Amino acid sequence: MTSSGEAQFRLTVLNPGGRDVAQSFREAGEAIGHAPVNFHAYAACTNGSFHRDTKQAVAENSAVLLLLRGDFKASERALEELKKNKCRVVVSLKETGLHQIAQQLSDRARLSRFLRIIAKADGCIASTPEAAEIYQQARSKSNPSTVAFIPTPYPLEDRQWNFTVPPNQHAGILVGTREWKVPSRNHATTLLVSRRLCEATGERVTVFNLDGRKGRQLLAELKFPNGKLRVIEKRMPYVDYLREVARHKIVFQLDRSRVPGQVAGDALLCRTICVGGDGAIDRMAFPQTCGEGRTTNELAAIASGLLNDTNRRATLVLETQWRAMERLSFQAIRPQFANFFAKL
């Protein structure tokens, strides 16, 4: 597609029956509401819109990315209505961690709907390479060019989303995971490694606990050195959370869920380093520190080195920002959408 065609392309993301209200990203000043991250970022990077009502999505008169959520019933009805109105429609699961996909497709009725939707859609967009492979298998008789992996972009070129903190104000480790019950998150192991790093370097560890008393009891069992564990128990607005992330030397996680990688994406906006994790963003932006192909001990050693070396951290931040601008910024992802839809 020509550059003029790319500039004119807009994407409507439809989450039928979802909680997020309608939102336009046609002008930067209009982007008041949900932050331009995750699936909202797909709309934002194309100056498109996000809807939960199918009729409003049809009225946009643009290409549509339909999200599959819940039991997929609302998504299937939305696809039928979009097709009746001759919309170009591609689909994506809203929850795309491997454990989430497995759970969703373990139900017979939901699997049946998923296969019907995949077959009827014009194509599939995947926020992880692993999800793309699953869509390709489900659409085995279709043209492989109708499935694409397009990572969730981040507004790295927008000053409003630059949460840089001067290096002399950085301190401690932020634990990027917070789910005790999801085995692939490896939250307990992440905390054990963080405790060892704390003991070795003297750095304080910050962790979010959204499990109330039970979470506090579990954290107490780890017996961090006095004054070295900071627990945050309140939910924060996204921008306040980013300001919290930006104050830390590193973000540490051992997630093995093959998710899109918002923890790593948040680190990009905060101009800090994410260590560990095997999400799509982790692998693309942080190849020198991600969890891909590395043991827990290797990641602990990487984290320890970064905590003690300001110059190394600064160098890595520059490298990751350059890499992310080339591959994950809005300006990098927008033409990928335009070219993909042009081929359908």
C-alpha positions in Angstrom: 0.0 0.0 0.0 1.2 3.5 -0.8 2.1 5.9 2.0 -1.0 7.9 1.2 -3.1 4.7 1.6 -1.4 3.9 4.9 -2.2 7.4 6.1 -5.9 7.0 5.2 -6.3 3.6 6.7 -8.2 3.4 10.0 -9.1 0.4 12.1 -12.2 -0.1 14.2 -11.7 -2.5 17.1 -15.0 -4.1 18.3 -15.3 -5.8 21.7 -19.0 -6.8 21.6 -20.6 -6.5 25.0 -17.4 -5.4 26.6 -17.1 -2.9 29.5 -14.9 -0.3 27.8 -16.9 2.6 26.4 -16.7 3.8 22.8 -13.6 5.8 22.1 -12.2 7.7 19.1 -8.5 8.0 18.4 -8.8 10.2 15.3 -7.1 13.1 17.0 -4.6 12.9 19.8 -6.7 15.3 21.9 -9.6 13.0 21.6 -7.9 10.0 23.2 -9.4 10.6 26.6 -10.4 7.4 28.4 -8.7 4.0 28.0 -4.9 4.4 27.5 -3.7 3.6 23.9 -2.3 0.2 24.9 -3.3 -3.5 24.3 -6.1 -3.8 21.8 -6.9 -0.1 22.2 -3.5 0.5 20.7 -4.4 -1.2 17.5 -7.1 1.4 17.0 -5.0 4.3 18.3 -2.0 3.6 16.0 -4.3 3.9 13.0 -6.3 6.9 14.3 -9.2 4.6 14.5 -11.8 3.8 17.1 -12.8 1.3 19.8 -16.4 0.1 20.2 -18.6 -2.4 22.2 -21.7 -1.8 20.1 -21.8 -3.5 16.6 -24.0 -0.8 15.0 -21.5 1.9 16.0 -18.7 -0.2 14.6 -20.5 -0.5 11.3 -21.1 3.2 11.2 -17.4 3.9 11.2 -17.2 2.5 7.6 -13.8 1.1 8.1 -11.9 -2.2 8.5 -12.9 -4.1 11.7 -10.9 -6.2 14.2 -13.5 -8.2 16.1 -12.4 -9.5 19.5 -13.5 -12.9 20.7 -14.4 -12.9 24.4 -16.4 -14.8 27.0 -18.4 -17.7 25.5 -18.0 -16.1 22.0 -21.8 -15.9 21.5 -21.8 -12.1 21.3 -18.7 -12.2 19.0 -20.5 -14.6 16.6 -23.6 -12.5 16.5 -21.4 -9.4 15.8 -19.6 -11.2 13.0 -22.9 -12.0 11.3 -24.1 -8.4 11.5 -20.8 -7.1 10.3 -20.8 -9.4 7.3 -24.4 -8.4 6.5 -23.1 -4.9 6.2 -20.2 -6.0 4.0 -17.5 -5.0 6.4 -14.0 -6.4 6.1 -13.6 -8.3 9.4 -10.6 -9.9 11.0 -10.8 -11.6 14.4 -8.6 -12.1 17.4 -9.0 -13.8 20.8 -9.1 -11.1 23.5 -7.1 -13.2 25.9 -4.1 -14.7 24.2 -1.7 -16.2 26.8 -1.3 -19.9 26.0 -2.9 -20.9 29.3 -5.8 -18.6 28.5 -6.3 -20.0 24.9 -6.2 -23.5 26.2 -8.8 -22.8 28.9 -11.1 -21.1 26.4 -10.9 -23.9 23.8 -11.4 -26.7 26.4 -15.1 -26.2 26.3 -16.9 -28.0 23.4 -19.5 -25.3 22.6 -16.9 -22.5 22.8 -14.5 -24.5 20.6 -17.3 -25.0 18.0 -18.1 -21.3 17.9 -14.4 -20.4 17.7 -13.9 -22.7 14.6 -17.1 -21.3 12.9 -15.9 -17.7 13.5 -12.4 -18.3 12.3 -13.7 -19.9 9.1 -16.2 -17.0 8.3 -13.9 -14.1 9.1 -11.7 -12.5 6.4 -8.6 -13.1 8.4 -7.0 -13.2 11.9 -4.7 -10.8 13.7 -2.6 -12.3 16.5 -0.8 -10.3 19.2 1.6 -13.2 19.7 3.4 -15.5 17.3 1.9 -18.5 19.1 -1.6 -17.3 18.7 -0.9 -16.8 15.0 0.1 -20.4 14.7 -3.1 -21.5 16.3 -5.2 -19.4 13.9 -3.3 -20.8 10.9 -4.1 -24.3 12.0 -7.8 -23.4 12.4 -7.8 -21.8 8.9 -5.7 -24.6 7.3 -7.6 -24.5 4.0 -7.3 -20.7 3.8 -4.6 -18.5 2.3 -1.8 -18.2 5.0 -1.6 -14.5 4.2 -5.0 -14.0 5.9 -3.3 -14.6 9.3 -0.7 -12.1 10.7 1.2 -11.6 13.9 1.1 -7.8 14.7 2.4 -7.0 18.2 0.5 -4.6 20.3 2.2 -1.2 19.7 3.2 1.5 22.2 3.0 5.3 21.7 6.8 5.7 22.1 6.9 8.7 19.9 4.3 10.6 21.9 5.8 12.8 24.7 2.7 12.4 26.8 3.6 8.8 27.2 7.2 9.2 28.1 7.6 8.5 31.8 11.3 8.9 32.1 12.8 9.4 35.5 16.4 10.6 35.9 18.8 7.7 36.7 19.8 9.2 40.0 16.1 8.8 41.1 16.0 5.0 40.3 15.9 2.6 43.1 14.9 -1.0 43.7 13.2 -3.8 41.9 9.6 -3.9 40.8 8.0 -7.4 40.6 6.1 -7.5 37.3 3.8 -10.4 38.2 1.1 -10.6 40.8 -1.0 -13.7 40.1 -0.2 -16.5 42.6 -2.8 -18.9 41.1 -1.6 -19.0 37.5 1.3 -21.5 37.3 2.9 -20.1 34.2 3.2 -16.7 35.9 5.8 -18.2 38.4 5.0 -15.4 40.8 6.3 -17.3 43.9 9.6 -18.0 42.2 9.9 -14.4 41.1 9.5 -13.3 44.7 12.0 -15.8 45.9 14.6 -14.6 43.4 13.8 -11.0 44.2 14.4 -11.8 47.9 17.8 -13.2 47.0 18.6 -10.1 44.9 17.5 -7.9 47.8 19.8 -9.7 50.2 22.8 -9.5 47.8 22.4 -5.9 46.6 20.5 -4.2 49.4 17.8 -3.0 46.9 14.2 -2.8 48.0 11.6 -4.9 46.3 8.2 -3.5 45.4 5.3 -5.9 44.8 1.6 -5.4 44.1 -0.8 -7.4 46.3 -4.4 -7.4 45.1 -5.3 -10.6 47.1 -5.9 -8.9 50.4 -5.2 -10.8 53.6 -4.3 -14.0 51.8 -1.7 -12.2 49.7 -0.3 -10.6 52.8 0.1 -13.9 54.5 1.9 -15.4 51.6 4.3 -12.5 51.4 4.9 -12.7 55.1 6.1 -16.3 54.7 8.9 -15.1 52.4 10.5 -13.2 55.3 12.2 -10.4 53.4 14.8 -8.4 55.3 13.2 -5.7 57.5 12.2 -2.6 55.5 13.1 -4.2 52.1 9.7 -5.3 50.9 7.3 -2.6 49.8 3.7 -3.8 49.3 1.2 -1.8 47.3 -2.4 -2.9 47.8 -4.5 -0.4 46.0 -5.3 -0.3 42.3 -3.9 2.7 40.6 -4.9 4.6 37.5 -2.7 3.5 34.6 -0.6 6.7 34.5 0.1 6.5 38.2 1.1 2.9 37.8 3.6 3.9 35.1 5.1 6.6 37.3 5.6 3.9 39.9 7.3 1.6 37.4 9.6 4.4 36.2 11.1 4.9 39.7 12.7 1.4 39.7 16.0 0.2 38.3 14.5 -2.9 36.8 11.2 -4.7 36.4 11.6 -8.4 37.2 9.4 -11.3 36.2 9.6 -15.0 35.3 6.3 -15.2 33.4 6.2 -18.2 30.9 2.7 -17.6 29.6 3.6 -16.4 26.1 1.4 -13.3 26.5 1.5 -10.1 24.3 3.8 -8.6 27.0 2.3 -5.6 28.7 4.7 -5.7 31.6 7.6 -5.3 29.1 5.6 -2.6 27.2 5.0 -0.6 30.4 8.8 -0.8 31.0 9.3 0.7 27.5 7.1 3.7 28.3 9.0 4.1 31.5 12.4 3.9 29.8 13.5 1.1 32.2 14.6 -2.5 31.7 12.4 -5.6 31.9 14.3 -8.7 33.0 12.6 -12.1 32.4 9.3 -12.9 30.8 8.7 -14.5 27.4 5.9 -12.3 26.0 6.0 -11.0 22.5 7.1 -7.6 23.6 9.8 -9.1 25.9 11.3 -11.0 23.1 11.2 -8.2 20.6 12.3 -5.3 22.7 14.4 -7.0 25.4 16.3 -9.9 23.7 19.3 -9.5 26.0 17.3 -9.7 29.2 14.1 -11.6 28.4 13.3 -15.1 29.6 13.5 -16.8 26.2 16.1 -19.6 26.4 17.4 -18.5 29.8 17.3 -20.3 33.2 16.1 -18.7 36.4 19.7 -18.5 37.6 20.8 -16.8 34.4 18.1 -14.2 34.7 19.0 -13.6 38.4 22.6 -13.0 37.3 21.5 -10.5 34.6 19.3 -8.7 37.1 22.1 -8.5 39.7 24.5 -7.1 37.2 22.0 -4.4 36.1 21.2 -3.4 39.6 24.9 -2.7 40.3 25.8 -1.1 36.9 24.2 2.3 36.1 26.1 2.6 32.8 25.0 -0.8 31.7 21.4 0.0 32.4 21.6 3.3 30.6 23.1 1.6 27.5 20.4 -1.0 27.5 17.7 1.6 27.8 19.0 3.3 24.7 19.2 0.0 22.8 15.8 -1.1 23.8 14.2 2.2 22.9 15.8 2.2 19.5 14.7 -1.4 18.8 11.2 -0.7 20.0 10.9 2.5 18.0 11.8 0.5 14.9 9.4 -2.4 15.6 6.8 -1.5 18.2 6.0 2.2 17.9 2.8 3.4 16.4 4.6 4.6 13.3 6.1 1.1 12.9 2.9 -0.8 13.3 0.4 1.3 11.4 1.7 0.4 7.9 1.6 -3.3 8.9 -2.2 -3.1 9.4 -2.7 -1.1 6.2 -0.7 -3.6 4.2 -2.4 -6.6 5.8 -5.9 -5.4 5.0 -4.8 -4.4 1.5 -4.0 -8.0 0.7 -7.3 -9.5 2.0 
